[in-house]
Amino acid sequence: MASRHATQRRTNDEAARGGARYWLGACRAVAVLALLAACGNDTDRGGSSVPANPTTAPTPAATEPADSTAEPTTTTPGDEAALAEIRAAFETFFGGAATPLDAKVAVLQEGEQYRSMLADASADAQFQSLTIDIRDIRLLADAECAALDLDAPCAVVTHDLLVSGAPALVAQESAAVQVDGRWLVAASAWCAVVALGGETCP
C-alpha cells in the first residue's frame, strides 16, 4: 500500500513539473512577443502554425494576370456562418484577460488536455495581454486540408498577435478545425505560441 501511494505521489509530482514547464514555455513565448512588439511592427515578421504544403501552387495573381472571364467567387450562407464562428473562436481564445479560462478551453481543439497549462499561463499578467487581430479567414477544400494533414473541414486564419495592443507577430497563419459540428482553434495554433518559448505541447 505504501509503495502504491509513493508511486502515485511521484506521478503527481511529475505531472506538476510538466505543467509548470509548459506554463513557463508559454510565458517565455509571450515575453518574446513583447520584445518583438517593443521593436516595432515588421510586416516580414510572420509565420505559420499550419504545416507547410510544398505542393500548393502560387496564386494566379502572383504568377499571371487574372482571367477577367472567370466566374466570381461566391460565399454561401453556410460559409458566412462558418467564417463568423471561426472568427469568434479565435477572438475568444486570444481574448486576453477579458476571456475566462473555461471559454478559452471550450474553443480550443482538445482544450481539456491543455486546461491546466492554460490555467497556469493565465495567472501571468503578460500572458493575459496577448490578443489577436484577424486579417483573413479562408475555408479550404477537402484536398487542401488533407495536404496540410488536417481533417476536413478546415480553414486557415491569417492574423496578427498583439501584446498590450502592440503588434508582435504579423500575418501569422493558424488553422481552424471543425469538431463535432463546431469550429475550434486548432491545437497547433496554441502550440505554435508555446514553441516560441522553447517548449513543445504534450
N, C-alpha and C positions, 0 to 999 in steps of 0.2 A: 504493500500500500504506500509506504513512504517513498519507495522508488518511483511509483507512478506519479505521485504528487511532485516529486523533484523533476521528473521528465516534463510534466505539464508546465511547471514554473519556467523551465528552460525554454520551452516552446513559446510561452507568453513573452518572455524577455526578448527572444529573437524577433518576434513579430513587432514588438515595440521599437526595437532598434531599427528594423527595416522601415517602419512607418516614419520614424524620425529622419532616416536618411533621405527618403523621398521628399519629405517636407522641406528639409534643408536644400535639396536639389531645386525644388520649386521656388524657394525664397532666393536662392542664388540666381536662378533664372530671371526673376523679376529685378534683382539688383543689376544684372547685366542689361536688361531692358531699360532700367532707369538711367544707366550710364549712357546708353545709346541715345535715349531721349535728350539727355543733357548736352550731347554733342550736336544736336540739331537734326532736322529732318534730312534724309538722304533717300531719294527715290530709287536708288540702286540697292538699298538695304532691305531686301525682301527675301522670301524663301518659300518653302513648301513643305507641309506635313503630308502631302499626297505623294505616294510612291511615283518615282519617275517613270515615264512611259516613252521609251525610245521609239516606239512605232507610230506615235502620234505625228501626223503631218502638220506643217505650218499652216496657219490660217490663210485663206486666199488673199486677204488684204495685205499680208506680209510678202507675198510672192508674185501676185499678179493682179491686174485691175479687176474690180468686182464686175460680175456679169449683170448688166442692167436689166436683162430679161428674166433673171431668176425670181422665183416667187418669194415674196416677203415672208419672214419667219412669223408665225402666229403663236400666241400664247393662249392655251385653253384655260377655262375657269379652274380646272383641276390643277394646272400648273401654277396659276396665281395663288391658289390656296397653299400649295407645297412651298412656294417661294416665301410666302408670309410666315409659314410655320418654321421654316429653316432660319429665317432672319430672327424670329422670336427666340428660338432655341439658342442661337449664338449670342444674342444680346442679353439673354438671361444668364448663360454660363459665364460670359465675360462681363458681368454686370457690376463687378467691384463690390463695395460694401453694401450697395443697395439691394443685392440679391441674397436671400437666405441660403444657407447650406443645402437644405432639402430641395430647394428649387434647382440649384446647380446640379445636384446628384440626379434629379429627375430628367434633365435634358441631356445628360452625357451617356453615351453608349457604355453599357456595363458600369453604370455610375456607382452602384453599390460596392463594386470592387475597389473603387477609389475614394469611398466616403471618408475613411479615416485620414487618408492623405490630404484630401481637400479640407477636412476639418482642421487639421494642424496648420496647413498653409493659410487658412482663412484667419487664423489668430495673428498673422503678421500684417501690420498696418500697410506696409509697402505692397504686399500681395493684394490687399484689398483695394489698392489704387489702380489695378490693372483693368482696363476697359477696352472696348472694340469699336471700330468704325468700319462698317461694311461697305465695300465698293461695288461688288457684283456677286450674283449667285447664278450658277449655271447648272441646270439639270442635265445629267449625262445619259446617253443611250446605254442600253444593257451591255453592249460590246465594249464601250469605253470603261464602264465600271469593272468589267472582267479584266481588262488590260491593266487597270490600276490595282487589281487584287482586292476589289471591293464588291460586296454583294449588291445586286441591283434591287431596287432603285437607289441611286446615289447622286450626289451633287458636289460641286466644288465651289467653295466660298472664297472670294478674294477680299481681303480685309487688312486694315491696319491695327496693330496692337498699340495701345497708349498707356503710359504710366503717368498718373496725375494729370491726364489730359494732353500730355505731350507725345507726339508720335515716336515710337521706339522701333517698331518693325513695320515697314510699309509694303503693301502689295503682297502680303503673305497669303498662301493658298492652303486651305484646310478643307477636309472632307466632311460631308454630312451624309448620314445613312438613315434609311428607314427601317425601323424595327417594330414588328407587330403593329404596323399601320401608323406609327408615329415617327416624325423626323427628329433626329437627335444629332448632337455634335459628336462626330466620330472620336473614339478614344485617342486616335493618332493625333488629333488636334491638341489635346491636353498634353499628351506625351511629348510632343514637339516643344512645348514650353518648358517642361521638366528637363528635356535634353539640353537646353541652353545652360542649365545649372550643372551639367556634367553627370546627370543620372539617367537611368532608363526606367520606364514603368515596369512594375511587376508583371 
